[in-house]
Amino acid sequence: MCIWIPLSAPVNDGQHTWLELWATRICTVLGLVLFINAFIAIFWPWCIPPALMQMVASVIIISIEGPTFVEFLAFAAPVSRFFDDKSPWTKVIVYATLTMLPFIIGLSITCFSIAFIVGFLNSLAVTLIYIFLIRSASTGRANNVEAYGGGPPPVVSPTAQSFPASAPTTNTT
């Protein structure tokens, strides 16, 4: 029985990029690192409110991303399913809010702890992963084999080509 680390890696069926396959795992680990950084930042008195907000953000990130591959977090599966049923932009908006709100409050009360800044970068990375996934899906690069040059060249028959009409020649002799 697996408690935290999955025993097998996700299987690539040729239809997904590596980031699509590993996004939930990467974001769960980043959420855990965010919690650790927020716990360290809480020891600076001027960083207590934003560090607590980062802790809440990390718990939310872990509860959204973790249950898909960590059996220990099965109790948070309803939260994960709630966000899986929504548009991908919903996750981006939630993650962007969870990233920017503690950062703005932390900067407004002069919280310049290294742990707080690294925690912000972890949270920002989670947001950017999902923005990248949405962009790659919307441009078709994630599922389009020909965009990477791996597909066969298109077949063009010579009869289907249209040739420009030749211009009349004038004789000037």
Secondary structure as UniProt FT lines:
FT   HELIX           18..41
FT   TURN            42..43
FT   HELIX           45..47
FT   HELIX           48..65
FT   HELIX           66..68
FT   HELIX           71..76
FT   HELIX           77..84
FT   HELIX           88..108
FT   TURN            109..110
FT   HELIX           114..139
FT   TURN            140..143
FT   HELIX           146..148
FT   HELIX           158..160
//
